[in-house]
Amino acid sequence: MIDQGLAAQLEALLGDRFTCSPGVCTEHGRDISHLDPHSPDAVVFPLSTEEVQAVVKACAAHGTPIVPYGVGTSLEGNIHALRGGVCIDLSRMDKILKVNQNDLDVVVEPGVTRLQLNEYLRDTGLFFPIDPGANATIGGMASTRASGTNAVRYGTMKDNVLSLEVVTPSGEVIRTARRARKSSAGYDLTRLYVGSEGTLGIITEVTLRLYGMPEKIASAVCPFDDIGNAIQSVMETIQLGVPIARIEFLDTQTIRAVNHVSKLDLPESPHLFLEFHGTEQGVDEQVALVSEIFAGNGAGAFQWAEKPEDRTKLWQARHDAALSIPAYATNTRQWWTDICVPISRLADCIAETHADIAESGLYAPMLGHVGDGNFHLAICQREGEPEDVERAKTLNDRLVRRALAAGGTCTGEHGVGRGKMAYLEEELGGSVDVMRSIKQALDPGNIMNPDKIFHFQG
């Protein structure tokens, strides 16, 4: 239970934007992960940095845990309130503060979503490329170092956040950098907070890099008879330096689910979804080279889309995969997991993982941003079948350890949260002790999203 003195203080500050309603707290204690939810004791809905600052100061004075919240699309229990406390829902801080069109950047509040931002930018000739699939908030995407379908060309959030405004655990407001495209002034605090999952402070403003809309965009989908040939095509495309914007893999199980739910008629075989950005000549050159690579690996016929509405339909099918799988595999609970490996190890890792899936007896569709060595499993556990849970744990563990043995990471873009904590020290060794030292220095009371990323007592 939240301290009554703190409750009175927050209610006086925020009025009806402070609540201990069980329904609201329950809603803010669950994400879309496989992990059991944990609800906060109270939820607040600030409208400004000043209000966030006041909430943090009040919670710090009472030693009350704080959990930041965007829209709840995290996949590793990142927003679970394991010690109760106060959830700071930043979704109402959703203003686009300034577009610096000539400098190709934009300043936004953390509750702005990626679709909202690109809709706002539509008439400027600019766009923000990071696309994790879900319509996540910019603050949440920065906190988890999100990436998604465009990362192979445009990078991840760490490459596209220029500066942050952050409320620290003591209630101080800091700015991590200026808008300049580069700086060698001091520690890189921006990248310290990007990916920190709310464990070091609350992001209240984000300055993002923008890009000009390409002269030409062409999208395609291409089937393969064999997973190995599909992934070999990806590896050759990347190793030859083709500046492809997106190259996505869906296995047969995922295609079957997408066909069923989205009413498509794609061949039920492994597919690659592609997108090319650039000038007319540049895109034509990319297409010719990739077509040659794919033909050499036994690819089927390409289906092309260049009109915006056709490209949207094509990529909507890819994005809908995450919703199609549970709709197809009814009465199951999905364990979404991901890893990322060096591109040269991708084919072996995917082949061995598919063999593990077959051995497990589980339905576990695979899809991923294979252009940067990242792929996901949706491990489906049947309701009322406890042995599925153990099989899923084994499958996930083998997947992660295979990635680590290949020089990869336990989490390509979902963050650590609570779901991947067990693997962090195996992956990074003594670096985790350095992280604990940073946490100790910035949040000695351990009030900021405790029990995430690594164990820390405070």
Residue pairs with C-beta under 8 A, 6 or more apart in sequence:
1 41
1 84
2 20
2 41
2 42
2 64
2 84
2 85
2 86
3 62
3 64
5 62
6 58
6 59
6 61
6 62
6 64
6 86
7 18
7 20
7 42
9 58
10 18
10 42
10 44
10 55
10 58
10 86
11 18
13 51
13 54
13 55
13 58
14 44
14 45
14 46
14 51
14 55
17 44
17 45
17 46
17 47
17 92
18 42
18 43
18 44
18 45
19 25
19 42
19 43
19 44
20 41
20 42
20 43
21 43
22 39
24 43
25 39
25 40
25 41
25 42
25 43
25 87
26 37
26 39
27 72
28 39
28 40
28 43
28 69
28 72
28 79
28 81
28 87
28 89
29 37
29 38
29 39
29 40
29 79
29 80
29 81
29 87
30 37
30 39
30 72
30 80
31 37
31 72
31 73
31 74
31 75
31 77
31 78
31 79
31 80
32 72
32 73
32 74
32 75
32 336
33 74
33 75
33 76
33 77
33 335
33 336
33 417
33 419
34 333
34 334
34 335
34 336
34 379
34 381
34 392
34 419
35 76
35 77
35 80
35 418
35 419
37 80
38 77
38 80
38 81
38 82
38 84
39 81
39 84
40 67
40 81
40 84
40 85
40 86
40 87
41 81
41 84
41 85
41 86
42 85
42 86
42 87
43 69
43 86
43 87
43 89
44 55
44 86
44 87
44 88
44 89
45 89
45 91
45 92
46 52
46 55
46 88
46 90
46 92
46 93
47 92
47 93
48 93
49 165
49 167
49 173
49 204
49 205
52 88
52 90
52 93
52 167
52 202
52 204
53 167
53 171
53 173
54 171
55 66
55 86
55 88
56 66
56 88
56 167
56 168
56 169
56 170
56 171
56 202
57 170
57 171
59 65
59 66
59 85
59 86
59 447
60 169
60 170
60 171
60 445
60 447
63 445
63 447
64 85
64 86
64 447
65 81
65 83
65 84
65 85
65 86
65 446
65 447
65 448
65 449
65 450
66 85
66 86
66 87
66 88
66 198
66 202
66 447
66 448
66 449
67 79
67 80
67 81
67 85
67 86
67 87
67 88
67 198
67 449
68 79
68 87
68 88
68 90
68 139
68 143
68 198
68 202
68 203
68 449
69 79
69 87
69 88
69 89
69 90
69 91
70 79
70 90
70 91
70 110
70 111
70 136
70 137
70 139
70 140
70 143
71 91
71 113
71 134
71 135
71 136
71 137
71 140
72 79
73 134
73 135
73 136
73 140
74 140
74 144
74 414
74 415
74 417
75 336
75 338
75 414
75 415
75 417
75 419
76 411
76 414
76 415
76 416
76 417
76 418
76 419
76 420
77 417
77 418
77 419
77 452
78 143
78 144
78 197
78 198
78 415
78 417
78 418
78 449
78 452
79 87
79 449
80 417
80 418
81 87
82 418
82 450
82 451
83 450
83 451
85 447
88 202
90 109
90 110
90 111
90 137
90 139
90 202
90 203
90 204
91 111
91 137
92 111
93 109
93 110
93 111
93 139
93 204
94 109
94 111
94 112
94 113
94 116
95 108
95 109
95 112
96 106
96 107
96 108
96 109
96 112
96 116
96 117
96 120
97 107
97 108
97 109
97 205
98 106
98 107
99 106
99 120
99 121
99 124
99 126
99 210
100 106
100 107
100 179
101 124
101 126
103 179
104 126
104 209
104 210
104 211
104 212
105 162
105 179
105 207
105 208
105 209
105 210
106 117
106 121
106 126
106 128
106 207
106 208
106 210
107 205
107 206
107 207
107 208
108 117
108 138
108 205
108 206
108 208
109 139
109 204
109 205
109 206
110 137
110 138
110 139
110 140
110 142
110 203
110 204
110 205
110 206
111 137
111 138
111 139
112 137
112 138
113 135
113 136
113 137
113 138
114 128
114 130
114 131
114 132
114 135
114 136
114 138
114 141
115 135
117 128
117 138
117 208
118 127
118 128
121 127
121 128
121 210
125 212
125 213
126 210
126 211
126 212
126 213
127 210
127 211
127 213
128 160
128 208
128 210
128 211
129 150
129 153
129 154
129 160
129 211
130 141
130 146
130 147
130 148
130 150
130 151
130 154
130 156
130 157
130 160
131 148
131 149
131 150
132 141
132 146
132 147
132 148
132 413
133 148
133 149
133 319
133 322
134 322
136 146
138 206
138 208
139 203
139 206
140 146
141 157
142 157
142 161
142 164
142 193
142 194
142 203
142 206
143 193
143 194
143 195
143 196
143 197
143 198
143 203
143 415
144 157
144 195
144 197
144 413
144 414
144 415
145 156
145 157
145 158
145 194
145 195
145 413
145 415
146 156
146 157
146 413
147 155
147 156
147 157
147 369
147 372
147 374
147 412
147 413
148 369
148 413
149 246
149 248
149 275
149 315
149 318
149 369
150 245
150 246
151 369
151 371
151 372
151 374
151 413
152 238
152 244
152 245
152 246
152 247
152 369
152 371
152 372
153 243
153 244
153 245
153 246
153 277
154 160
154 211
154 245
156 413
157 194
157 195
158 191
158 194
158 195
159 209
160 208
160 209
161 190
161 191
161 194
161 206
161 207
161 208
161 209
162 177
162 179
162 180
162 181
162 190
162 207
162 208
162 209
163 175
163 176
163 177
163 178
163 179
163 190
163 206
163 207
164 175
164 176
164 177
164 189
164 190
164 193
164 194
164 203
164 205
164 206
164 207
165 173
165 174
165 175
165 176
165 203
165 204
165 205
165 206
166 173
166 174
166 175
166 176
166 193
166 200
166 201
166 202
166 203
166 204
167 173
167 201
167 202
167 204
168 174
168 200
168 201
168 442
169 200
169 201
169 442
169 443
169 445
169 447
169 448
173 204
174 189
174 201
176 189
176 190
176 192
176 193
177 183
177 188
177 189
177 190
179 207
181 209
192 200
192 438
193 200
193 201
193 203
195 415
196 453
197 415
197 416
197 417
197 449
197 452
197 453
198 448
198 449
198 452
199 439
199 443
199 448
199 449
199 450
199 452
199 453
200 438
200 439
200 442
200 443
200 448
201 442
201 443
201 448
202 448
214 277
214 278
214 279
214 283
215 278
215 279
215 280
216 276
216 277
216 278
216 279
216 280
216 282
216 283
216 306
217 245
217 275
217 276
217 277
217 283
217 306
217 311
218 275
218 276
218 283
218 287
218 304
218 305
218 306
219 246
219 273
219 274
219 275
219 276
219 304
219 305
219 306
219 310
219 311
219 314
219 315
220 273
220 274
220 275
220 287
220 302
220 303
220 304
220 305
221 266
221 271
221 272
221 273
221 274
221 302
221 303
221 314
222 271
222 272
222 274
222 294
222 299
222 300
222 301
222 302
222 303
223 266
223 267
223 269
223 270
223 271
223 299
223 300
223 301
224 230
224 233
224 269
224 270
224 271
224 272
224 297
224 298
224 299
224 300
225 269
225 270
225 298
225 300
226 270
226 298
227 251
227 270
227 350
227 351
227 354
228 347
228 351
229 297
229 298
229 299
230 249
230 270
230 271
230 272
230 297
230 299
231 249
231 346
231 347
231 350
231 370
232 297
232 347
233 272
233 293
233 294
233 297
233 299
234 247
234 249
234 272
234 343
234 346
234 370
234 371
235 343
235 344
235 346
235 347
236 293
236 297
237 244
237 247
237 290
237 293
237 371
238 244
238 247
238 343
238 371
239 343
240 289
240 293
242 286
242 289
242 290
243 277
243 278
243 282
243 286
244 274
244 275
244 276
244 286
244 290
244 371
245 275
245 276
245 277
246 273
246 274
246 275
246 369
246 371
247 272
247 273
247 274
247 275
247 369
247 370
247 371
248 272
248 273
248 274
248 318
248 367
248 368
248 369
248 370
248 371
249 270
249 271
249 272
249 273
249 350
249 366
249 367
249 368
249 370
249 375
250 258
250 270
250 271
250 273
250 318
250 321
250 366
250 367
251 270
251 354
251 365
251 366
251 367
252 268
252 269
252 270
253 363
253 364
253 365
253 366
254 321
254 324
254 325
254 365
254 366
254 367
254 378
255 266
255 267
255 268
255 269
255 270
255 271
256 268
256 328
257 321
257 324
257 325
257 327
257 328
257 329
257 365
258 264
258 266
258 317
258 318
258 320
258 321
258 324
259 265
259 266
259 268
260 324
260 327
260 328
261 320
261 323
261 324
261 327
261 328
262 316
262 317
262 320
262 324
264 317
266 317
267 300
269 300
272 294
272 299
272 370
273 314
273 315
273 318
274 290
275 311
275 315
276 283
276 286
276 287
276 290
277 283
278 286
291 302
294 302
303 314
305 311
305 313
305 314
321 365
321 367
322 336
322 378
325 334
325 365
325 378
325 380
326 332
326 334
326 378
326 380
329 363
329 380
331 382
331 383
332 363
332 380
332 381
332 382
332 383
333 380
333 381
333 383
334 378
334 379
334 380
334 381
335 377
335 378
335 379
335 380
335 381
335 392
335 396
336 376
336 377
336 378
336 379
336 414
337 376
337 377
337 379
337 396
337 399
337 400
337 414
337 419
338 368
338 374
338 375
338 376
338 377
338 411
338 412
338 413
338 414
339 349
339 374
339 375
339 399
339 400
339 402
339 403
339 408
339 409
339 410
339 411
339 412
340 372
340 373
340 374
340 375
340 403
340 408
340 409
340 411
340 412
340 413
341 349
341 373
341 403
341 406
341 407
341 408
341 409
342 373
342 406
342 407
342 408
343 372
343 373
345 373
345 406
345 407
345 408
346 370
346 373
346 375
348 406
349 402
349 403
349 406
349 408
350 366
350 370
350 375
352 402
353 366
353 377
353 398
353 399
353 402
354 366
356 395
356 398
356 399
357 364
357 366
357 377
357 395
360 391
360 392
360 394
360 395
361 391
362 379
362 380
362 381
362 388
362 391
362 392
362 395
363 380
364 377
364 378
364 379
364 380
364 395
365 377
365 378
365 380
366 375
366 376
366 377
366 378
367 375
367 376
367 378
368 374
368 375
368 376
369 375
369 412
369 413
372 412
373 408
373 412
374 412
374 413
375 412
377 395
377 396
377 399
379 392
379 395
379 396
381 388
381 389
381 392
382 388
400 410
400 420
400 423
401 423
403 409
403 410
404 410
404 423
404 426
404 427
409 427
410 416
410 420
410 423
410 424
410 426
410 427
411 420
414 420
415 453
416 424
416 452
416 453
416 454
417 452
417 453
418 451
418 452
421 452
421 453
421 454
421 455
424 432
424 453
424 454
425 432
425 454
432 454
435 453
435 454
436 454
436 456
439 446
439 456
440 456
440 458
443 458
444 458
445 458
446 456
446 457
446 458
447 458
450 456
450 458
